[in-house]
Amino acid sequence: MFCKIASRQLPAALLYEDPDVVAFEDGVPQAPFHALVIPRVHVASMAELMDERLGGRLFQAARKVAANAGHSTGYRVVINTGGSVGQSVKHMHLHVMAGRPFEWPPG
């Protein structure tokens, strides 16, 4: 599904895009602001991310998405890697969340 969003075969509320990365609103938000940042190329999980440049691009996009939404001074970035910790879509994605207090530890 995320590959189709990245290639614009499926519609999504895009918040950011560049040649390497796409960000869009989460369809089931867990915070007042909840975006997903994904690589355009298919990478199943962070465990399979071998391109350090792409990893940096994902984090820079997460920063930009939070800032563009007015949350530059407080946001959480979460990456689930594997089904045992909650990764439900087999395409690496960063959750960028803000707009409410978060507890620690998160799990």
C-alpha positions as a Markdown table, in Angstrom:
| # | Residue | x | y | z |
|---|---|---|---|---|
| 1 | Met | 0.0 | 0.0 | 0.0 |
| 2 | Phe | 2.8 | 2.5 | 0.9 |
| 3 | Cys | 4.6 | 1.8 | -2.4 |
| 4 | Lys | 1.4 | 2.8 | -4.2 |
| 5 | Ile | 1.1 | 6.0 | -2.1 |
| 6 | Ala | 4.8 | 6.8 | -2.9 |
| 7 | Ser | 4.2 | 6.4 | -6.6 |
| 8 | Arg | 0.9 | 8.3 | -6.4 |
| 9 | Gln | -1.1 | 5.3 | -7.5 |
| 10 | Leu | -3.2 | 5.7 | -4.3 |
| 11 | Pro | -4.3 | 9.0 | -3.0 |
| 12 | Ala | -3.1 | 10.4 | 0.3 |
| 13 | Ala | -3.1 | 13.7 | 2.1 |
| 14 | Leu | 0.6 | 14.6 | 1.2 |
| 15 | Leu | 2.4 | 16.8 | 3.6 |
| 16 | Tyr | 5.9 | 16.7 | 2.0 |
| 17 | Glu | 7.6 | 15.0 | -0.9 |
| 18 | Asp | 11.0 | 15.1 | -2.6 |
| 19 | Pro | 12.7 | 12.6 | -4.9 |
| 20 | Asp | 13.5 | 10.2 | -2.1 |
| 21 | Val | 10.7 | 10.6 | 0.5 |
| 22 | Val | 7.0 | 11.1 | 0.9 |
| 23 | Ala | 5.1 | 12.2 | 4.0 |
| 24 | Phe | 1.4 | 12.0 | 4.5 |
| 25 | Glu | -1.3 | 12.1 | 7.2 |
| 26 | Asp | -1.8 | 8.9 | 9.1 |
| 27 | Gly | -5.2 | 7.4 | 8.4 |
| 28 | Val | -5.6 | 6.3 | 12.0 |
| 29 | Pro | -4.0 | 9.2 | 14.0 |
| 30 | Gln | -2.7 | 8.5 | 17.5 |
| 31 | Ala | -2.2 | 12.2 | 18.3 |
| 32 | Pro | -3.6 | 15.5 | 17.1 |
| 33 | Phe | -0.8 | 15.6 | 14.6 |
| 34 | His | 0.3 | 12.3 | 13.2 |
| 35 | Ala | 2.2 | 11.9 | 9.9 |
| 36 | Leu | 4.0 | 9.0 | 8.3 |
| 37 | Val | 7.3 | 9.5 | 6.5 |
| 38 | Ile | 8.3 | 6.8 | 4.0 |
| 39 | Pro | 11.0 | 6.2 | 1.5 |
| 40 | Arg | 9.8 | 6.1 | -2.2 |
| 41 | Val | 11.8 | 2.9 | -2.8 |
| 42 | His | 10.6 | -0.2 | -1.0 |
| 43 | Val | 12.4 | -0.9 | 2.2 |
| 44 | Ala | 10.6 | -3.4 | 4.3 |
| 45 | Ser | 11.8 | -2.2 | 7.7 |
| 46 | Met | 14.6 | -0.3 | 9.4 |
| 47 | Ala | 16.5 | -3.6 | 9.8 |
| 48 | Glu | 16.8 | -3.6 | 6.0 |
| 49 | Leu | 17.7 | 0.0 | 5.5 |
| 50 | Met | 21.3 | -0.1 | 4.1 |
| 51 | Asp | 21.4 | 3.4 | 2.5 |
| 52 | Glu | 22.7 | 5.8 | 5.1 |
| 53 | Arg | 21.9 | 8.8 | 2.8 |
| 54 | Leu | 18.3 | 7.7 | 2.6 |
| 55 | Gly | 18.1 | 7.3 | 6.4 |
| 56 | Gly | 19.3 | 10.8 | 6.8 |
| 57 | Arg | 16.7 | 12.0 | 4.2 |
| 58 | Leu | 13.9 | 10.3 | 6.1 |
| 59 | Phe | 14.9 | 12.1 | 9.4 |
| 60 | Gln | 15.3 | 15.4 | 7.7 |
| 61 | Ala | 11.8 | 15.0 | 6.2 |
| 62 | Ala | 10.4 | 14.2 | 9.6 |
| 63 | Arg | 11.9 | 17.4 | 11.0 |
| 64 | Lys | 10.5 | 19.4 | 8.1 |
| 65 | Val | 7.0 | 17.9 | 8.4 |
| 66 | Ala | 6.9 | 18.6 | 12.2 |
| 67 | Ala | 8.1 | 22.2 | 11.6 |
| 68 | Asn | 5.7 | 22.8 | 8.8 |
| 69 | Ala | 2.8 | 21.7 | 11.1 |
| 70 | Gly | 4.0 | 24.1 | 13.8 |
| 71 | His | 5.6 | 21.5 | 16.1 |
| 72 | Ser | 9.3 | 22.3 | 15.6 |
| 73 | Thr | 10.0 | 22.4 | 19.4 |
| 74 | Gly | 8.1 | 19.3 | 20.4 |
| 75 | Tyr | 7.4 | 16.1 | 18.5 |
| 76 | Arg | 8.0 | 12.3 | 18.7 |
| 77 | Val | 9.4 | 10.1 | 16.0 |
| 78 | Val | 8.7 | 6.4 | 16.2 |
| 79 | Ile | 10.0 | 3.6 | 14.0 |
| 80 | Asn | 8.6 | 0.1 | 14.6 |
| 81 | Thr | 10.7 | -2.7 | 13.2 |
| 82 | Gly | 9.0 | -6.0 | 13.1 |
| 83 | Gly | 5.6 | -7.3 | 13.9 |
| 84 | Ser | 6.4 | -8.1 | 17.6 |
| 85 | Val | 6.7 | -4.3 | 18.3 |
| 86 | Gly | 3.8 | -3.1 | 16.2 |
| 87 | Gln | 5.0 | -2.8 | 12.6 |
| 88 | Ser | 1.8 | -3.6 | 10.7 |
| 89 | Val | 2.8 | -2.4 | 7.2 |
| 90 | Lys | 5.9 | -4.0 | 5.7 |
| 91 | His | 7.3 | -0.7 | 4.3 |
| 92 | Met | 9.6 | 1.3 | 6.6 |
| 93 | His | 7.9 | 4.4 | 8.0 |
| 94 | Leu | 8.5 | 7.0 | 10.6 |
| 95 | His | 5.6 | 8.1 | 12.7 |
| 96 | Val | 5.8 | 11.8 | 13.5 |
| 97 | Met | 3.4 | 12.8 | 16.3 |
| 98 | Ala | 2.7 | 15.9 | 18.2 |
| 99 | Gly | 0.0 | 18.0 | 19.8 |
| 100 | Arg | -0.5 | 16.2 | 23.1 |
| 101 | Pro | 1.6 | 15.1 | 26.0 |
| 102 | Phe | 3.4 | 11.7 | 25.6 |
| 103 | Glu | 4.3 | 9.3 | 28.4 |
| 104 | Trp | 7.5 | 7.5 | 29.0 |
| 105 | Pro | 8.2 | 4.7 | 28.5 |
| 106 | Pro | 6.0 | 4.5 | 25.4 |
| 107 | Gly | 5.2 | 0.8 | 25.4 |
